[in-house]
């Protein structure tokens, strides 16, 4: 999923000169000399910067990529956890109803409305038969299952085993042991396109949101701290 960005400008500043009207005629002075007519100049409207207030009228997910229930629950979570979700420019959603080989990790631009898609894994305990579908979820340590609910991103981290990652804090009873369980966003070979092409589905994590190595650097930068990651099935 390649990431959509804010800060873009609508319109453009341009001067349309030399647009004399058909009715304009030379003006004759008393001395008989002619003075060229003053041309009519049309000035375009100045550029309009997009702000959060302007963007409030823009529909989220105009192409309907995100399941409606998932979007509605995530929007509710933004309000429920407003004390912990302090950044409202974008949020991240995971649809565990979808097959692991499908793009089911979404970055939602809360200002412009665009959605960018990526792939992510689920826990091996959630899919013991390795069908590619998560069937069960848990907040229990050593269950190796994925957890659903609202998370707050807690900034970039680095681990001895998984390397660069994004830390997560679980905000609900379904995932509030995320730190204890070391549930993070990290890159993994079993989430790379080559693995998917070979196996027909992604591999399984120990409950983490593993992503392709090439997606992690941008995600790590953009997730940052204080943004919502909401996973549901």
Secondary structure, DSSP 8 states (H G I E B T S, - for coil): --------EES---EE-----TT---EE-TTS-EE------EE----EE--HHHHTTS-SSTT--S-HHHHHHHHHHHHHTTTT----SEEEEEETTS-TTS--EEEEETTT--EEEE----BGGG-TT--SS-------TT------EEEEEEEEEEETTTEEEEEEEE-STTTTTTTTTT-EEEE-GGGSHHHHHHHSS---BSSSEEE-HHHHHHHHHHH-EEEEEEEE-
